[in-house]
Amino acid sequence: MKQSIVIVFLLLQSLGAWAQEGLQVASLFDGRYKKNHNAIEVLVKGDKLASYHLTLFRSLTLKDEPKTFKEIERLVQADAEVAIDKEVGLLGQDLYYGFYCFAPLKKRNRYLFYRNASLKEGGEQEVTVVYMEGYATLDELKKMFK
């Protein structure tokens, strides 16, 4: 019985990684920030997202860790190379925000949103990465984030 519970738990843990299959940002959702008091992770899937035409929503918001902000930006920039559609905003040489659309996986659209609020003068020392999967269009998602 204990063995079955452990196997089920491990399978559930791995489902989140499959969702970001092939993306560099998948490593951000591997649990490394669970005990970090500067991080907020959100995972929502299933019926709660139906009205948004999504099947999966994952986000990570990290505060007051500038060295990690650069690492996250590098991961996002690497994924941007394989995006099929994107909209970005730079402040100087740094990525301030980005909306990325990736090739569908199992007929579901895949999106990545990134914002580094710390780049704005007087902005909060915060980076947010959101991965979404489902049937929503990029335009629908942009309206939700504005």
C-alpha positions as CSV (number, residue, x, y, z in Angstrom):
1,M,0.0,0.0,0.0
2,K,2.7,2.5,0.9
3,Q,4.5,1.6,-2.3
4,S,1.4,2.4,-4.3
5,I,1.0,5.8,-2.6
6,V,4.6,6.7,-3.3
7,I,4.3,5.7,-7.0
8,V,1.1,7.7,-7.4
9,F,2.8,10.7,-5.7
10,L,5.8,10.5,-8.0
11,L,3.6,10.3,-11.1
12,L,1.6,13.4,-10.0
13,Q,4.8,15.3,-9.4
14,S,6.1,14.5,-12.9
15,L,2.9,15.7,-14.6
16,G,3.8,19.3,-14.1
17,A,7.2,18.8,-15.8
18,W,5.6,17.2,-18.8
19,A,3.4,20.2,-19.4
20,Q,6.4,22.4,-20.1
21,E,8.0,19.6,-22.2
22,G,10.9,20.9,-24.2
23,L,11.0,24.3,-22.5
24,Q,13.9,25.6,-20.4
25,V,11.5,27.2,-17.9
26,A,10.3,23.8,-16.9
27,S,13.2,23.7,-14.5
28,L,11.6,26.6,-12.6
29,F,8.7,24.4,-11.7
30,D,10.7,21.5,-10.4
31,G,10.1,22.3,-6.7
32,R,13.3,24.1,-6.0
33,Y,11.5,27.2,-4.8
34,K,9.0,25.4,-2.5
35,K,10.8,26.4,0.7
36,N,12.0,29.7,-0.5
37,H,10.2,32.5,1.4
38,N,10.8,34.9,-1.5
39,A,8.9,32.7,-3.9
40,I,5.2,32.2,-4.6
41,E,4.3,29.2,-6.8
42,V,0.8,28.6,-8.2
43,L,-0.5,25.5,-9.9
44,V,-4.1,25.3,-11.2
45,K,-5.5,22.7,-13.5
46,G,-8.8,21.2,-14.5
47,D,-12.3,22.7,-14.3
48,K,-11.3,25.9,-12.5
49,L,-9.7,27.1,-15.7
50,A,-12.5,26.1,-18.1
51,S,-13.9,29.6,-18.3
52,Y,-10.5,30.9,-19.4
53,H,-10.2,28.1,-22.1
54,L,-7.1,26.8,-20.2
55,T,-6.2,23.4,-18.9
56,L,-3.1,24.3,-17.0
57,F,-1.8,27.4,-15.2
58,R,1.6,27.5,-13.5
59,S,3.3,30.6,-12.1
60,L,6.3,31.5,-10.2
61,T,6.8,35.0,-8.6
62,L,10.2,35.6,-7.1
63,K,11.1,38.6,-5.0
64,D,14.4,40.2,-3.9
65,E,16.8,37.8,-5.7
66,P,18.5,39.8,-8.5
67,K,21.0,37.0,-9.3
68,T,18.2,34.6,-9.8
69,F,16.3,37.1,-12.0
70,K,19.2,37.0,-14.5
71,E,19.1,33.2,-14.5
72,I,15.3,33.2,-15.1
73,E,15.7,35.8,-18.0
74,R,18.3,33.5,-19.6
75,L,15.9,30.5,-19.5
76,V,13.0,32.6,-20.9
77,Q,15.3,34.0,-23.7
78,A,16.3,30.4,-24.6
79,D,12.7,29.4,-24.9
80,A,12.0,32.5,-27.0
81,E,14.2,31.1,-29.7
82,V,11.7,28.3,-30.3
83,A,8.5,30.4,-29.9
84,I,6.3,30.5,-33.0
85,D,4.9,34.0,-32.0
86,K,6.1,36.6,-29.5
87,E,5.8,40.1,-28.2
88,V,8.6,41.5,-26.1
89,G,9.5,44.8,-24.4
90,L,13.1,45.7,-23.5
91,L,14.4,48.2,-21.0
92,G,18.0,48.8,-22.1
93,Q,19.4,45.4,-22.9
94,D,17.2,43.6,-20.4
95,L,13.9,41.8,-21.1
96,Y,11.1,43.7,-19.3
97,Y,8.2,41.5,-20.5
98,G,7.4,38.9,-23.0
99,F,4.4,36.9,-24.3
100,Y,5.4,33.8,-26.1
101,C,3.4,31.2,-28.0
102,F,4.8,27.7,-28.7
103,A,3.9,24.9,-31.0
104,P,0.8,23.1,-29.7
105,L,1.2,20.0,-27.6
106,K,-1.5,17.4,-27.8
107,K,-3.7,20.0,-29.6
108,R,-3.4,22.4,-26.7
109,N,-1.8,25.9,-27.2
110,R,1.2,26.7,-24.9
111,Y,2.1,30.1,-23.7
112,L,4.7,31.7,-21.6
113,F,4.4,35.2,-19.9
114,Y,7.4,36.9,-18.3
115,R,7.8,40.2,-16.5
116,N,10.7,41.7,-14.6
117,A,9.2,44.5,-12.5
118,S,12.6,45.3,-11.0
119,L,13.7,47.0,-14.2
120,K,11.2,49.8,-13.9
121,E,12.5,52.7,-11.9
122,G,11.0,52.4,-8.4
123,G,9.6,49.0,-9.4
124,E,9.2,46.2,-7.0
125,Q,12.1,43.7,-7.0
126,E,10.1,41.0,-8.5
127,V,10.1,38.6,-11.5
128,T,7.0,36.6,-12.6
129,V,6.9,33.7,-15.0
130,V,3.6,32.2,-16.0
131,Y,3.1,29.0,-18.2
132,M,-0.3,28.3,-19.6
133,E,-1.7,25.6,-21.7
134,G,-5.1,25.2,-23.3
135,Y,-7.4,26.3,-26.1
136,A,-7.3,30.1,-25.4
137,T,-5.8,32.3,-28.1
138,L,-2.9,34.6,-27.5
139,D,-5.2,37.6,-27.9
140,E,-7.5,36.3,-25.2
141,L,-4.6,35.8,-22.8
142,K,-3.2,39.3,-23.5
143,K,-6.5,40.8,-22.6
144,M,-6.5,38.9,-19.3
145,F,-3.0,40.2,-18.4
146,K,-3.7,43.9,-19.2
